[in-house]
C-alpha cells in the first residue's frame, strides 16, 4: 500500500511543489457506473448484510457456545441463591431445570426484565454492526482503489491502479446463500491487498469490471478519464454454459447468483474456454502423488501392525483424515474449473462449495510451469501453475492449490493456456511447434546438460535443457525443462526477470559443471537449469544477460513515454502547463559482480520486473 501523492496547488509558482494530478480524485464517468450512491468524495458503503459475514456469525457462534457450556452453572446459581424455599420449585437440576427457572421468573415478575435484557443485548449487537457498516466504505479514484473500515481503530488501505496484480471474487457457501461476494484486490508486495467485503454478487462483478478497466487505462497511459466506456458485470452463467436473462423475481435472481460460474459470455460464444471435466479431475487426484503416498503408507502401517504391534493400525486413521482432506481440497478447488480471456484480463474460476474467480490483468504473469506426474504420463495429462506478484508462500498465496491455473488438462489444453497466459509465445504454428517440442518432444533447440551431469541430475539428464526462445523479439522467454518422476517445462518472460546468476555448487565444481538461475518474484516456479558444462553455462549466462538488458531497457523507455503522455493529459485536463521532467535511467550496463563460483547481474531498479507507468 502506498500513500496518495499530495495534490498541492501550483498556482503559487513554487517549482519545488508537486505537479497536480488526478490522485485521490474520483472520475465522474467511472463513478456514475458503480452500484449504489456515493458521498461528495466518492465513498460508497458495502452491502448491509456484510457485518454478518465479517464477524456477526462468529459472535453468534461464540455466544451459543457460552450459553451451552454455562447453562447448568447459571441455573444452579439461581437455584442455590434465589429459589431455595420457593414454593413449587424443584431445587434439583436436571431436564426440568430450565422450566423451573422460567416458572420462577414468571412468579417473581422478572420475566419481562430478563426478556428486556436479552432484547437490549441483541439491539447492542445490531447497533454496533450497523455502526461498523456505516464506517466501512470504498471508492475508485483516478489512481487507486481505496477501502476504509473500523470505528475505534480506523484502517485505510489503498491499492494503486498501476500496481494491481489481480482482482478476485471470493464467495463462501454462506455468502453464496446470502447473495454476497468479497472483492480482493491484490497488488505487488507482501501483504499488498485491499478487500471490499461484502457487496451484492452482481454489484461486485460490476465493480470488478470497472477496476480492471481503469487500471488497464492507467497502465496504457490513456489516463483515468479516457478509454473507459460503459461497462457492467456479465450476466450469470449456469454450470451447463447457459447465459441467464434478467430474472423476473427476486428468488429466481438469487438462485441464478448462487449457481453463477462467472464466465464471460463473449468467451463462451467464442469457444475460447478451457474446461476440466469432473471425471478427469477425480481421476487425476486418484493418480496424483498424494494418493500414491497415502496408499503406500496405509499398506506399510497395516503390514507393520500385523507383524509387530496391532495398535499401529490405529495410526492409519488420522493419516487418512489428513490426506482425504487434502484431496477433497483439490477437488473442491478444481471443480467446474474454467479459464477464459476477456478484453482486459485472464479469468479463472472454480469451486464447489466456496467459489473463487481470479482476474489477472495482461502482463502480470511472471512465470508459468507445466507439470506431469508419473502416473499421468500414459494419459497425457498436465497441470499448469504460475507465479504472480503479491502472494507469499508463507501466507499460503502460492501454495499447491491457489496458484494452479489448470488442475489437469491434455497437451492441447496446456498449449492454449500458455498462449493465453503469455500472449506471443504460442499463437503461431512455429511457436506452437516450439512449445510442443519443449513439452513432449526431443528438445532440439535446447542446450543440454553436461556429459558428467548424471551424478547431479541422475536419470533426469536426458530431459534437462534450457533455451532462450525468440531472443530477437520483445516476447523473448527463458524455458527450462527437467524432471523424471515429475516432468516439467517452465517458461518465464525475460522482461519479468530481476537478475540472473551463474553459480557452482559443491557437487558441480569437481565435475566442471555450473548452474544458471533467473530470479523473479517469490513463487512456486523455479527458473533454474543445473548440470550445465561450465563453458556452456557461461555462454548461456552472457546471452541471457544481453537479452535482459535489451528487452527491459526498451520496456523502461516505453513505460516512461506512457507516463509522460499520461502526465501531459492530466495537466491538460487540469488546465496546467506541463513541466519538463528529467529522468535518470541509470548506467547503460549494470555492474557485473561475482567470484569464481558465482556471477550475477542485477538490473537497475528502473528496469526491474515491476516497472510501472
C-alpha positions, 0 to 999 in steps of 0.5 A, spaced: 500 500 500 502 506 498 500 513 500 496 518 495 501 523 492 499 530 495 495 534 490 498 541 492 496 547 488 501 550 483 498 556 482 503 559 487 509 558 482 513 554 487 517 549 482 519 545 488 511 543 489 508 537 486 505 537 479 497 536 480 494 530 478 488 526 478 490 522 485 485 521 490 480 524 485 474 520 483 472 520 475 465 522 474 464 517 468 467 511 472 463 513 478 456 514 475 457 506 473 458 503 480 452 500 484 449 504 489 450 512 491 456 515 493 458 521 498 461 528 495 468 524 495 466 518 492 465 513 498 460 508 497 458 503 503 458 495 502 452 491 502 448 491 509 448 484 510 456 484 510 457 485 518 454 478 518 459 475 514 465 479 517 464 477 524 456 477 526 456 469 525 462 468 529 459 472 535 453 468 534 457 462 534 461 464 540 455 466 544 451 459 543 457 456 545 457 460 552 450 459 553 451 451 552 457 450 556 454 455 562 447 453 562 447 448 568 452 453 572 447 459 571 441 455 573 444 452 579 446 459 581 439 461 581 437 455 584 442 455 590 441 463 591 434 465 589 429 459 589 431 455 595 424 455 599 420 457 593 414 454 593 413 449 587 420 449 585 424 443 584 431 445 587 434 439 583 437 440 576 436 436 571 431 436 564 426 440 568 431 445 570 430 450 565 422 450 566 423 451 573 427 457 572 422 460 567 416 458 572 420 462 577 421 468 573 414 468 571 412 468 579 417 473 581 415 478 575 422 478 572 420 475 566 419 481 562 426 484 565 430 478 563 426 478 556 428 486 556 435 484 557 436 479 552 432 484 547 437 490 549 443 485 548 441 483 541 439 491 539 447 492 542 449 487 537 445 490 531 447 497 533 454 496 533 454 492 526 450 497 523 455 502 526 461 498 523 457 498 516 456 505 516 464 506 517 466 501 512 466 504 505 470 504 498 471 508 492 475 508 485 479 514 484 483 516 478 489 512 481 487 507 486 482 503 489 481 505 496 477 501 502 476 504 509 473 500 515 473 500 523 470 505 528 475 505 534 481 503 530 480 506 523 484 502 517 485 505 510 488 501 505 489 503 498 491 499 492 494 503 486 491 502 479 498 501 476 500 496 481 494 491 481 496 484 480 489 481 480 482 482 482 478 476 485 471 474 487 471 470 493 464 467 495 463 462 501 457 457 501 454 462 506 455 468 502 453 464 496 446 463 500 446 470 502 447 473 495 454 476 497 461 476 494 468 479 497 472 483 492 480 482 493 484 486 490 491 484 490 497 488 488 505 487 488 508 486 495 507 482 501 501 483 504 499 488 498 491 487 498 485 491 499 478 487 500 471 490 499 467 485 503 461 484 502 457 487 496 451 484 492 454 478 487 452 482 481 454 489 484 461 486 485 462 483 478 460 490 476 465 493 480 470 488 478 469 490 471 470 497 472 477 496 476 480 492 471 478 497 466 481 503 469 487 500 471 488 497 464 487 505 462 492 507 467 497 502 465 496 504 457 497 511 459 490 513 456 489 516 463 483 515 468 478 519 464 479 516 457 478 509 454 473 507 459 466 506 456 460 503 459 461 497 462 457 492 467 458 485 470 456 479 465 450 476 466 450 469 470 452 463 467 449 456 469 454 450 470 451 447 463 454 454 459 447 457 459 447 465 459 441 467 464 436 473 462 434 478 467 430 474 472 423 476 473 423 475 481 427 476 486 428 468 488 429 466 481 435 472 481 438 469 487 438 462 485 441 464 478 447 468 483 448 462 487 449 457 481 453 463 477 460 460 474 462 467 472 464 466 465 464 471 460 459 470 455 463 473 449 468 467 451 463 462 451 460 464 444 467 464 442 469 457 444 475 460 447 474 456 454 478 451 457 474 446 461 476 440 466 471 435 466 469 432 473 471 425 471 478 427 469 479 431 475 477 425 480 481 421 476 487 425 476 487 426 484 486 418 484 493 418 480 496 424 483 502 423 488 498 424 494 494 418 493 500 414 491 503 416 498 497 415 502 496 408 499 503 406 500 503 408 507 496 405 509 499 398 506 506 399 510 502 401 517 497 395 516 503 390 514 507 393 520 501 392 525 500 385 523 507 383 524 509 387 530 504 391 534 496 391 532 495 398 535 499 401 529 493 400 525 490 405 529 495 410 526 492 409 519 486 413 521 488 420 522 493 419 516 487 418 512 483 424 515 489 428 513 490 426 506 482 425 504 482 432 506 487 434 502 484 431 496 477 433 497 481 440 497 483 439 490 477 437 488 473 442 491 478 447 488 478 444 481 471 443 480 467 446 474 474 449 473 474 454 467 479 459 464 477 464 459 480 471 456 476 477 456 478 484 453 482 486 459 484 480 463 485 472 464 479 469 468 479 463 472 474 460 476 472 454 480 469 451 486 464 447 489 462 449 495 466 456 496 467 459 489 473 463 487 474 467 480 481 470 479 482 476 474 489 477 472 490 483 468 495 482 461 502 482 463 502 480 470 504 473 469 511 472 471 512 465 470 508 459 468 510 451 469 507 445 466 507 439 470 506 431 469 506 426 474 508 419 473 502 416 473 499 421 468 504 420 463 500 414 459 494 419 459 497 425 457 495 429 462 498 436 465 497 441 470 499 448 469 501 453 475 504 460 475 507 465 479 504 472 480 506 478 484 503 479 491 502 472 494 507 469 499 508 462 500 508 463 507 501 466 507 499 460 503 498 465 496 502 460 492 501 454 495 499 447 491 492 449 490 491 457 489 496 458 484 494 452 479 491 455 473 489 448 470 488 442 475 489 437 469 488 438 462 491 434 455 497 437 451 492 441 447 489 444 453 496 446 456 498 449 449 492 454 449 493 456 456 500 458 455 498 462 449 493 465 453 497 466 459 503 469 455 500 472 449 506 471 443 509 465 445 504 460 442 499 463 437 503 461 431 504 454 428 512 455 429 511 457 436 506 452 437 511 447 434 516 450 439 512 449 445 510 442 443 517 440 442 519 443 449 513 439 452 513 432 449 518 432 444 526 431 443 528 438 445 532 440 439 533 447 440 535 446 447 542 446 450 543 440 454 546 438 460 553 436 461 556 429 459 558 428 467 551 431 469 548 424 471 551 424 478 547 431 479 541 430 475 541 422 475 536 419 470 533 426 469 539 428 464 536 426 458 530 431 459 534 437 462 535 443 457 534 450 457 533 455 451 532 462 450 526 462 445 525 468 440 531 472 443 530 477 437 523 479 439 520 483 445 516 476 447 523 473 448 522 467 454 527 463 458 524 455 458 527 450 462 525 443 462 527 437 467 524 432 471 523 424 471 518 422 476 515 429 475 516 432 468 516 439 467 517 445 462 517 452 465 517 458 461 518 465 464 518 472 460 525 475 460 522 482 461 519 479 468 526 477 470 530 481 476 537 478 475 540 472 473 546 468 476 551 463 474 553 459 480 557 452 482 555 448 487 559 443 491 557 437 487 558 441 480 565 444 481 569 437 481 565 435 475 566 442 471 559 443 471 555 450 473 548 452 474 544 458 471 538 461 475 533 467 473 530 470 479 523 473 479 518 474 484 517 469 490 513 463 487 512 456 486 516 456 479 523 455 479 527 458 473 533 454 474 537 449 469 543 445 473 548 440 470 550 445 465 558 444 462 561 450 465 563 453 458 556 452 456 553 455 462 557 461 461 555 462 454 548 461 456 549 466 462 552 472 457 546 471 452 541 471 457 544 477 460 544 481 453 537 479 452 535 482 459 538 488 458 535 489 451 528 487 452 527 491 459 531 497 457 526 498 451 520 496 456 523 502 461 523 507 455 516 505 453 513 505 460 516 512 461 513 515 454 506 512 457 507 516 463 509 522 460 503 522 455 499 520 461 502 526 465 501 531 459 493 529 459 492 530 466 495 537 466 491 538 460 485 536 463 487 540 469 488 546 465 496 546 467 502 547 463 506 541 463 513 541 466 519 538 463 521 532 467 528 529 467 529 522 468 535 518 470 535 511 467 541 509 470 548 506 467 547 503 460 550 496 463 549 494 470 555 492 474 557 485 473 559 482 480 561 475 482 567 470 484 569 464 481 563 460 483 558 465 482 556 471 477 550 475 477 547 481 474 542 485 477 538 490 473 537 497 475 531 498 479 528 502 473 528 496 469 526 491 474 520 486 473 515 491 476 516 497 472 510 501 472 507 507 468 
